[in-house]
Amino acid sequence: MKILIVGGSGLIGGDAALHLTQQGHEVTIMARNPPQTPVLAALPFLQGNYIHDNTQKLGLENFDALVFSAAADIRNLPLDGSVSAQDFYQQVNDIAVPAFFKAAKEAGISKAVYIGSFYPQIAPQKIGECAYVTSRHNTDIAVRKLADEHFNVCTLNAPFVLGHIPGLEIPHIRALVEYAKGNLTELPVFAPKGGSNHISSRSLAQAIEHALQRGQNAKAYLIGDENLSWQDYLQQWFKAADNAQELSVSADNHPMLPNVIMYAGAGASVSYDVSDADMQVLDYDTHQISALIKKVVAAYN
């Protein structure tokens, strides 16, 4: 297939691009700026902004399938107070993402996968209360409403995603490695209450491949891998950084995992298993997080 990956210069889209290329697909990365990572820079690149660009000029008719991993989250939210979180997410997610999918459908793309968030499914009580969760819910619903017999589209609602692409340094991962090594001495060392499900970007890439091949039309898949308490998760980072220790657990706001990103609620424990039926369809590797933490710390060292 000729596959366009929107957001392909980042971790999720980038790992999907590399995996799908390895599987023999013709992959093009679309992003606002060319990827700086050599392995991604070697792939065909389409410069574009899904929010502002005229989609008719992007040549969407040249592709068979779409993978969209560029919806906005708190990292994209303007910090100057020029726009409210609700208005920002509504514009760049609720409106712009379905509009791009509609353009892809009209251009003749027949298969599409939207990378969503697990929050609307694991914390539905936050829909209408939290601007981010509400936006992710609205975007997911609008995208899947476009599905018909000519346009097969499904959503992969992922939890916290961890991965590594050589040459791609992610600031918050760099900070976490330095924290685990004990180099950020000004920050308190502890673990927040609660925990979450996690998945590797490579497992997600495998799920994307199989969703394109055989995903159920108009379905939202809740995917994930390992359920870990934040204490267990952080202790694995400290151990991998040769600074093993038992971390105390506190309800205080954590410097690496702040309450502002805990959309299910501060101290919440988000734990679930993917259904056997969905795993049969998506068929991705599991139990990847522990080994991946060691790999990431070694790479950043």
C-alpha positions in Angstrom: 0.0 0.0 0.0 1.0 3.6 -0.5 0.6 5.0 3.0 0.6 8.6 4.2 1.5 9.1 7.9 0.5 12.5 9.2 2.7 13.3 12.2 5.4 10.9 10.9 8.3 12.9 12.2 7.4 12.1 15.8 7.8 9.0 17.9 4.5 7.3 17.2 4.2 8.2 13.5 7.9 7.7 13.0 8.0 4.2 14.4 4.9 3.4 12.4 6.7 4.7 9.2 9.7 2.6 9.9 7.8 -0.6 10.6 5.4 -0.2 7.7 8.4 0.4 5.4 10.1 -2.7 6.7 6.8 -4.6 5.8 7.2 -3.5 2.2 4.7 -0.6 2.1 5.5 2.7 0.3 5.4 5.2 3.2 5.4 9.0 3.0 5.8 11.2 6.1 3.7 14.3 6.3 4.7 17.0 8.9 5.2 20.7 9.2 8.9 20.3 9.1 11.2 17.7 7.6 12.4 15.0 10.1 15.8 15.6 11.6 16.4 12.0 12.4 18.5 10.3 9.7 16.4 7.1 9.6 13.2 9.1 9.1 14.8 11.7 6.8 15.5 8.9 4.4 11.8 8.4 3.8 9.7 10.4 1.3 8.5 13.6 2.9 5.4 15.8 2.3 5.5 19.1 4.0 2.0 20.0 5.2 0.0 21.3 8.1 -3.3 19.5 8.5 -4.9 22.5 10.3 -4.2 25.3 7.8 -3.2 23.8 4.4 -5.4 23.5 1.4 -5.8 19.7 1.3 -6.3 19.8 -2.5 -2.7 20.8 -2.9 -1.4 17.9 -0.8 -2.0 15.2 -3.4 -3.9 12.9 -1.2 -5.2 11.1 -4.2 -1.8 9.5 -4.6 -2.2 7.4 -1.5 -4.2 4.2 -0.6 -4.1 4.5 3.2 -3.8 7.2 5.9 -2.4 6.9 9.4 -3.0 10.0 11.5 -0.9 10.5 14.6 -0.8 14.3 14.8 -3.8 15.3 17.0 -2.9 17.9 19.6 -2.3 17.4 23.3 -1.1 19.5 26.2 2.4 19.9 24.7 0.8 21.9 21.8 -1.4 24.1 24.0 -0.3 27.8 23.8 1.1 28.9 27.1 0.5 32.6 26.7 -3.2 32.4 27.5 -4.2 33.7 24.1 -6.7 30.9 23.7 -8.6 28.7 26.1 -7.8 24.9 26.2 -11.4 24.2 25.1 -11.2 26.6 22.1 -7.7 25.4 21.1 -8.6 21.7 21.2 -11.9 22.3 19.4 -10.1 24.0 16.5 -7.1 21.7 16.1 -8.7 18.4 17.0 -12.5 18.5 16.8 -12.7 20.5 13.6 -9.4 20.1 11.8 -8.8 16.4 12.2 -12.2 15.2 10.8 -11.9 17.7 8.0 -8.6 16.1 7.0 -10.1 12.6 7.1 -13.0 13.9 5.0 -10.6 15.3 2.4 -8.7 11.9 2.4 -12.0 10.1 1.8 -13.0 12.4 -1.0 -9.5 11.9 -2.5 -10.1 8.2 -2.8 -8.1 6.9 0.2 -9.8 3.7 1.2 -8.2 2.8 4.6 -7.4 5.0 7.6 -6.3 4.6 11.2 -6.6 7.4 13.7 -4.3 7.3 16.7 -6.5 8.4 19.6 -6.2 8.5 23.4 -7.4 5.9 25.9 -9.0 8.5 28.2 -12.4 8.6 26.6 -12.8 4.9 27.1 -11.1 4.4 30.5 -12.4 7.7 32.0 -15.6 8.5 30.2 -16.7 10.5 33.3 -14.2 13.2 32.2 -16.0 13.8 28.9 -17.6 17.2 29.2 -15.5 18.0 32.2 -11.9 17.9 30.9 -11.2 19.9 27.7 -8.6 17.4 26.4 -10.6 14.2 27.0 -13.7 15.8 25.6 -11.8 16.9 22.5 -10.3 13.4 22.0 -13.8 11.9 22.3 -15.4 14.3 19.9 -12.6 13.9 17.3 -12.8 10.1 17.5 -16.6 10.0 17.1 -16.4 12.5 14.1 -13.7 10.5 12.4 -15.4 7.2 12.7 -18.7 8.7 11.5 -17.0 9.1 8.0 -16.7 5.3 7.7 -18.7 3.6 4.9 -18.2 0.8 2.4 -15.6 2.8 0.5 -13.7 4.2 3.5 -12.6 1.8 6.2 -11.6 3.8 9.3 -10.9 2.7 12.8 -9.3 4.2 15.9 -6.5 2.9 18.1 -6.9 4.5 21.5 -3.5 4.1 23.1 -2.3 4.7 26.7 1.1 6.2 27.6 3.5 5.4 24.7 7.2 4.8 25.2 9.7 4.2 22.4 13.0 5.1 20.8 14.1 6.0 17.3 17.8 6.5 16.9 18.6 10.2 16.6 15.2 11.3 17.9 15.6 12.8 21.3 12.4 13.5 23.3 12.9 16.2 25.9 10.7 14.7 28.6 12.4 11.3 28.2 15.8 13.0 28.4 14.7 14.7 31.7 13.3 11.4 33.0 16.7 9.6 32.4 18.6 12.4 34.1 16.1 12.3 37.0 16.6 8.5 37.4 20.3 8.9 37.3 20.1 11.4 40.2 21.4 14.3 38.2 18.4 16.6 38.9 19.3 17.1 42.5 16.9 20.0 42.9 13.9 17.8 42.3 12.3 15.6 45.0 12.6 11.9 44.5 9.4 9.9 45.0 6.6 8.2 43.0 3.1 9.5 42.6 0.1 7.5 43.6 -1.7 5.4 41.1 -0.5 3.9 37.9 -1.3 3.4 34.2 -1.2 1.1 31.2 1.7 1.6 28.9 2.5 0.4 25.3 5.7 0.6 23.2 5.7 2.6 20.0 6.8 -0.5 18.1 3.8 -2.5 19.5 1.6 0.4 18.4 3.2 0.3 14.9 2.3 -3.4 14.6 -1.2 -2.7 15.7 -1.4 0.1 13.1 -0.3 -2.3 10.3 -2.9 -4.9 11.3 -5.6 -2.3 11.7 -5.0 -1.2 8.2 -5.2 -4.8 7.0 -8.2 -6.1 8.9 -9.5 -3.5 11.4 -13.2 -3.5 11.9 -14.7 -0.5 10.1 -15.8 2.3 12.4 -14.5 0.6 15.6 -12.6 2.2 18.4 -10.0 -0.2 19.8 -8.7 0.2 23.3 -5.2 -1.0 23.2 -2.3 -1.3 25.7 0.3 -3.6 27.1 1.6 -3.5 30.7 -0.3 -2.2 33.8 2.2 -0.6 36.1 2.0 1.4 39.3 3.9 4.7 38.9 6.2 3.4 41.7 7.0 0.3 39.7 7.4 2.2 36.5 9.8 4.8 38.0 11.8 2.2 39.9 12.5 0.5 36.6 14.0 3.7 35.3 16.1 4.2 38.4 17.4 0.6 38.1 18.2 0.9 34.4 20.1 4.1 35.3 22.2 2.2 37.8 20.5 4.1 40.7 18.2 1.4 42.0 16.1 2.4 45.0 12.7 1.9 46.5 10.7 5.1 46.0 8.2 6.4 48.5 4.8 7.1 47.2 3.2 10.5 47.7 0.1 12.4 46.7 2.3 15.5 45.9 2.5 16.8 42.4 5.3 14.9 40.7 8.0 16.8 38.7 8.2 14.2 35.9 4.6 12.9 36.0 2.6 16.0 37.0 -1.1 16.0 37.8 -1.9 18.1 34.8 -1.3 15.1 32.5 -3.2 12.7 34.7 -6.6 13.1 33.0 -8.2 10.2 34.7 -7.5 12.0 38.0 -4.5 12.5 40.2 -3.7 9.2 42.0 -5.9 7.2 39.7 -4.9 3.6 38.8 -5.7 2.8 35.2 -5.5 -0.9 34.7 -7.1 -3.0 31.9 -6.5 -5.9 29.6 -7.1 -5.8 25.9 -9.8 -8.3 24.8 -8.7 -11.6 23.2 -10.8 -10.7 20.2 -9.1 -7.4 19.6 -5.7 -8.9 20.2 -6.5 -11.5 17.5 -7.1 -8.7 15.0 -4.3 -6.3 16.0 -1.7 -9.0 16.9 1.1 -6.9 18.4 3.9 -7.8 20.8 3.3 -7.5 24.5 5.5 -7.3 27.7 7.8 -4.8 26.0 8.1 -2.0 28.6 10.7 -3.3 30.9 13.2 -4.2 28.2 12.4 -0.9 26.4 13.2 1.2 29.5 16.6 -0.4 29.6 17.1 0.3 25.9 16.1 3.9 26.2 18.3 4.6 29.2 21.3 3.0 27.4 20.6 5.0 24.3 20.3 8.4 26.1 23.5 7.6 28.0 
